[in-house]
């Protein structure tokens, strides 16, 4: 089965993810897929959570931190700015503290804690994850092409939904137990029942958003994850290990796309010894890829003459991948 057939036979798969080790071509594949779907008349958003903003380079348009930016008819691109989301987090926390406790201003010791918490590495990842939830839950595009960060971080993001969900389940249960106790005490003292629990409502709201997001990302009817790899020993091994880990998080792996395959015409030409050896070595790795991943390999993309930047090269790559 080809990449094109996978899309044509699964029209309800609206959430498309490309992942793999850094520098293998997942961002260019994301851009080319988005271009191809947009040219089919679909409304498409391609977005990246990789702090090394490469969609800007590929589309040759400044899109970092600007929200969805229109690239061409039916196609928008977005790069998430984690720093701006952390600032939004801080402002939301301040507002909720003022609203809940009736303060005129946030106490200095709480402000110090907010600033310290924002410096934690997990805060950036949480902010990005929350931005992804916003994009996914909104549901205003026909297709969402999700350019994942390199594999190690990708696993973190994909597991984050489960981690958050378990944590919020525990906190919510404790909060409900506390509320039952507070209500009972209020009745014994013949006081009016406690006011609406804003904290519990907030937790339930967050839980609902996370469940909606994780439900989409693990739904085989709606989501497809494609691994990008190249014919090299370590990449094949790393991809195999990553696929096993992704399976544990119920991520629906739709297939594998092999990039940077030396063009077939070189096999019949009189080429230098170095290149001839590279061709022979790559041929062996291509055989290993077929043996390892079988019919889940959906496409082979040749090494191109130059970097994929600008719409003409994106169009060329899209035709190679889908036509």
Phi and psi in degrees as a GROMACS rama.xvg file:
@    title "Ramachandran Plot"
@    xaxis  label "Phi"
@    yaxis  label "Psi"
@TYPE xy
-95.3847  168.269  UNK-2
-57.626  -44.0212  UNK-3
-60.2899  -43.5119  UNK-4
-63.3304  -37.4969  UNK-5
-58.4569  -42.8871  UNK-6
-71.1261  -43.514  UNK-7
-66.9896  -33.398  UNK-8
-87.2042  -7.19953  UNK-9
-131.806  65.9645  UNK-10
-65.7894  -16.5398  UNK-11
-86.0883  -4.8752  UNK-12
-78.7914  99.4082  UNK-13
-97.9484  -15.4088  UNK-14
-113.682  110.764  UNK-15
-116.462  127.234  UNK-16
-121.932  134.662  UNK-17
-113.195  128.735  UNK-18
-139.785  165.681  UNK-19
158.204  177.803  UNK-20
-64.0699  156.131  UNK-21
-61.7972  142.769  UNK-22
83.3515  11.6676  UNK-23
-95.715  -11.7755  UNK-24
115.419  11.7191  UNK-25
-64.626  -35.2257  UNK-26
-69.425  -40.9682  UNK-27
-67.0109  -36.5865  UNK-28
-65.6623  -38.7466  UNK-29
-61.6258  -45.637  UNK-30
-64.3374  -43.513  UNK-31
-66.3722  -39.0619  UNK-32
-65.3309  -43.0021  UNK-33
-62.0029  -42.2058  UNK-34
-61.1835  -46.1712  UNK-35
-63.6617  -44.8443  UNK-36
-65.1108  -39.6837  UNK-37
-63.9929  -37.7853  UNK-38
-69.932  -16.2951  UNK-39
-86.5267  3.5839  UNK-40
91.9127  10.0917  UNK-41
-90.9862  144.963  UNK-42
-85.0996  117.487  UNK-43
-127.188  137.944  UNK-44
-117.539  122.778  UNK-45
-105.907  127.689  UNK-46
-137.941  153.553  UNK-47
-128.415  141.997  UNK-48
-111.698  10.8263  UNK-49
-79.0852  119.883  UNK-50
-60.7201  -22.6836  UNK-51
-84.8599  83.6962  UNK-52
-60.4479  99.6983  UNK-53
-103.797  -15.0369  UNK-54
-63.8576  -34.5756  UNK-55
-57.077  -44.7391  UNK-56
-68.3987  -43.1094  UNK-57
-66.5096  -45.2636  UNK-58
-84.5595  -6.9766  UNK-59
53.9795  46.7593  UNK-60
-149.439  135.546  UNK-61
-75.5977  107.087  UNK-62
-122.321  -5.74194  UNK-63
-61.6819  123.545  UNK-64
70.0239  13.3062  UNK-65
-104.309  9.47804  UNK-66
75.1589  -169.34  UNK-67
-64.7142  124.277  UNK-68
-113.607  129.37  UNK-69
-72.8858  127.687  UNK-70
-98.0751  -43.2829  UNK-71
-161.694  -177.471  UNK-72
-56.713  126.473  UNK-73
74.7105  -0.212478  UNK-74
-123.954  125.975  UNK-75
-123.367  150.133  UNK-76
-130.113  147.512  UNK-77
-145.477  134.842  UNK-78
-118.894  125.548  UNK-79
-81.7134  129.399  UNK-80
-97.4398  103.658  UNK-81
-62.4237  -37.8412  UNK-82
-59.9865  -43.0663  UNK-83
-66.0702  -34.4665  UNK-84
-70.4438  -33.535  UNK-85
-64.4047  -41.2534  UNK-86
-63.7126  -39.0136  UNK-87
-63.1606  -41.2596  UNK-88
-54.7892  -50.6175  UNK-89
-58.1353  -45.5037  UNK-90
-65.5029  -38.1617  UNK-91
-64.5674  -42.5495  UNK-92
-62.1638  -45.1552  UNK-93
-59.5748  -46.0509  UNK-94
-62.1793  -42.7998  UNK-95
-66.42  -37.2398  UNK-96
-64.1525  -44.4958  UNK-97
-63.5584  -43.0132  UNK-98
-67.6735  -44.3048  UNK-99
-69.5286  -38.6886  UNK-100
-110.752  -0.313142  UNK-101
68.8882  23.8178  UNK-102
-73.4863  151.207  UNK-103
-78.6472  -31.5977  UNK-104
-149.358  158.517  UNK-105
-71.0991  126.749  UNK-106
-56.1348  146.455  UNK-107
-60.4912  -36.7686  UNK-108
-68.697  -31.7905  UNK-109
-73.4052  -39.071  UNK-110
-61.7035  -40.7466  UNK-111
-61.3292  -39.8078  UNK-112
-66.3562  -41.8682  UNK-113
-59.3228  -44.6625  UNK-114
-65.6838  -40.7554  UNK-115
-66.8229  -42.0362  UNK-116
-63.8282  -32.9727  UNK-117
-69.7457  -19.3035  UNK-118
-83.2761  -10.2877  UNK-119
-67.1592  138.191  UNK-120
-56.6318  -35.0154  UNK-121
-65.6675  -24.2452  UNK-122
-64.0952  -41.6321  UNK-123
-62.5328  -44.7189  UNK-124
-64.8485  -38.4301  UNK-125
-65.7243  -40.4167  UNK-126
-63.7708  -42.563  UNK-127
-65.5139  -44.3965  UNK-128
-58.6471  -43.1778  UNK-129
-63.6866  -37.8022  UNK-130
-64.9917  -38.9995  UNK-131
-63.5345  -41.6899  UNK-132
-58.7381  -44.7099  UNK-133
-55.5792  -47.1987  UNK-134
-64.5271  -46.6095  UNK-135
-68.9706  -44.8291  UNK-136
-69.1582  -29.273  UNK-137
-59.9103  -45.1478  UNK-138
66.9127  35.6125  UNK-139
-94.9978  -4.83976  UNK-140
-110.494  158.469  UNK-141
-72.0454  -37.3884  UNK-142
-135.625  141.593  UNK-143
-117.987  116.101  UNK-144
-102.17  114.819  UNK-145
-107.153  105.487  UNK-146
-83.6478  102.3  UNK-147
-74.6278  154.542  UNK-148
-69.6365  168.23  UNK-149
-51.2841  159.778  UNK-150
-49.9715  -45.9048  UNK-151
-58.1262  -47.1864  UNK-152
-71.2486  -34.2378  UNK-153
-59.2663  -42.6708  UNK-154
-60.6291  -37.8434  UNK-155
-62.8083  -47.214  UNK-156
-62.8735  -42.5254  UNK-157
-69.7453  -31.3508  UNK-158
-82.1284  -19.0646  UNK-159
-59.6049  -37.9048  UNK-160
-58.5275  -44.7757  UNK-161
-67.3789  -41.6005  UNK-162
-62.8486  -48.5201  UNK-163
-59.6959  -44.2999  UNK-164
-61.2685  -45.1157  UNK-165
-64.0526  -42.3164  UNK-166
-63.649  -46.7553  UNK-167
-67.2984  -34.8581  UNK-168
-57.1064  -45.0621  UNK-169
-66.6943  -46.1131  UNK-170
-63.9143  -42.9471  UNK-171
-62.1555  -42.1727  UNK-172
-61.6593  -44.9454  UNK-173
-61.4316  -41.388  UNK-174
-65.8602  -39.3576  UNK-175
-64.4807  -40.1672  UNK-176
-64.1995  -41.3356  UNK-177
-62.2023  -40.7311  UNK-178
-66.062  -39.7593  UNK-179
-60.7994  -41.6193  UNK-180
-65.1667  -45.5617  UNK-181
-61.0778  -40.5035  UNK-182
-64.9118  -42.1941  UNK-183
-62.969  -45.5494  UNK-184
-61.1735  -41.3025  UNK-185
-61.8444  -39.3921  UNK-186
-68.4407  -42.6349  UNK-187
-59.3735  -41.1798  UNK-188
-83.0841  1.89078  UNK-189
58.256  33.766  UNK-190
-93.9566  166.204  UNK-191
-68.5032  150.943  UNK-192
-60.2264  154.436  UNK-193
-59.4251  149.223  UNK-194
-63.3794  166.579  UNK-195
-51.3568  131.707  UNK-196
-80.3067  99.6575  UNK-197
-68.0242  -35.5664  UNK-198
-65.7911  -45.765  UNK-199
-62.3743  -42.2649  UNK-200
-62.0713  -38.4225  UNK-201
-65.1195  -43.158  UNK-202
-62.3543  -42.5778  UNK-203
-65.6848  -35.0692  UNK-204
-64.6077  -46.3586  UNK-205
-62.069  -44.0759  UNK-206
-59.6772  -41.7251  UNK-207
-62.3343  -41.3641  UNK-208
-65.3983  -43.9513  UNK-209
-65.1751  -43.0332  UNK-210
-62.1905  -39.2255  UNK-211
-64.022  -42.7934  UNK-212
-67.1983  -51.7822  UNK-213
-66.0628  -31.3667  UNK-214
-62.9385  -38.7127  UNK-215
-69.3128  -46.8513  UNK-216
-66.3047  -19.608  UNK-217
-112.311  11.9315  UNK-218
-91.4247  112.33  UNK-219
-66.7234  -21.4548  UNK-220
-77.9937  -28.6686  UNK-221
-106.978  -19.9195  UNK-222
-126.378  142.48  UNK-223
-135.196  130.534  UNK-224
-112.422  127.46  UNK-225
-115.149  128.543  UNK-226
-87.0225  136.393  UNK-227
-104.64  130.769  UNK-228
-143.36  167.608  UNK-229
-125.128  158.457  UNK-230
-75.1648  75.9408  UNK-231
-139.29  145.758  UNK-232
-54.7658  -54.7715  UNK-233
-66.6941  -35.2568  UNK-234
-65.7111  -40.9616  UNK-235
-61.96  -46.3194  UNK-236
-63.7371  -44.8797  UNK-237
-63.2152  -40.3763  UNK-238
-65.2433  -40.2432  UNK-239
-60.9802  -45.8615  UNK-240
-64.2577  -43.2552  UNK-241
-63.5188  -39.8793  UNK-242
-60.6084  -38.8365  UNK-243
-65.5144  -40.5131  UNK-244
-68.4046  -41.3506  UNK-245
-61.4262  -37.8542  UNK-246
-60.8158  -32.8379  UNK-247
-65.5533  -27.3691  UNK-248
-95.3562  14.155  UNK-249
61.88  27.4786  UNK-250
-77.1264  124.538  UNK-251
-75.7925  100.855  UNK-252
-78.7643  117.855  UNK-253
-91.4057  -20.4081  UNK-254
157.838  -174.734  UNK-255
-127.501  141.96  UNK-256
-123.108  126.926  UNK-257
-96.871  126.063  UNK-258
-108.637  161.632  UNK-259
61.2676  42.1397  UNK-260
-82.3451  127.518  UNK-261
-61.7026  134.533  UNK-262
-56.1454  143.123  UNK-263
-58.4772  -34.8004  UNK-264
-63.2225  -22.8428  UNK-265
-67.2568  -24.2148  UNK-266
-65.1333  -27.7814  UNK-267
-102.755  -0.389188  UNK-268
-98.9905  159.5  UNK-269
-82.1608  93.6319  UNK-270
-108.882  161.213  UNK-271
-58.292  156.501  UNK-272
-57.2899  -40.6451  UNK-273
-57.2064  -49.3212  UNK-274
-68.1804  -36.5248  UNK-275
-62.0121  -40.2495  UNK-276
-66.6768  -39.3665  UNK-277
-62.4038  -42.4051  UNK-278
-61.7087  -44.3152  UNK-279
-64.2589  -42.7121  UNK-280
-65.0668  -43.022  UNK-281
-65.3722  -36.229  UNK-282
-59.0836  -40.5825  UNK-283
-64.6483  -41.0938  UNK-284
-69.2421  -34.1471  UNK-285
-64.1658  -39.0362  UNK-286
-62.6247  -40.425  UNK-287
-65.0855  -39.1063  UNK-288
-61.142  -43.8683  UNK-289
-61.7697  -42.5381  UNK-290
-66.595  -40.9078  UNK-291
-74.906  -45.3406  UNK-292
-108.052  -10.2842  UNK-293
56.8795  -136.186  UNK-294
-77.0522  4.37376  UNK-295
-80.2117  -9.23718  UNK-296
-77.1649  116.024  UNK-297
-102.258  -13.1444  UNK-298
-172.525  153.616  UNK-299
-124.026  123.654  UNK-300
-110.128  125.807  UNK-301
-73.5735  158.349  UNK-302
-63.0499  123.422  UNK-303
-90.8069  164.417  UNK-304
-72.2482  -19.7604  UNK-305
-154.861  172.315  UNK-306
-60.7833  149.541  UNK-307
-86.3591  95.5814  UNK-308
-138.635  141.017  UNK-309
86.5385  152.088  UNK-310
-61.5006  -37.4571  UNK-311
-59.2128  -42.9869  UNK-312
-72.2361  -34.466  UNK-313
-63.7579  -41.6414  UNK-314
-62.5327  -42.0973  UNK-315
-60.4582  -45.5806  UNK-316
-64.785  -39.7154  UNK-317
-60.6842  -40.5707  UNK-318
-66.1476  -38.5142  UNK-319
-63.682  -42.7958  UNK-320
-75.1904  -35.2184  UNK-321
-120.889  -9.11459  UNK-322
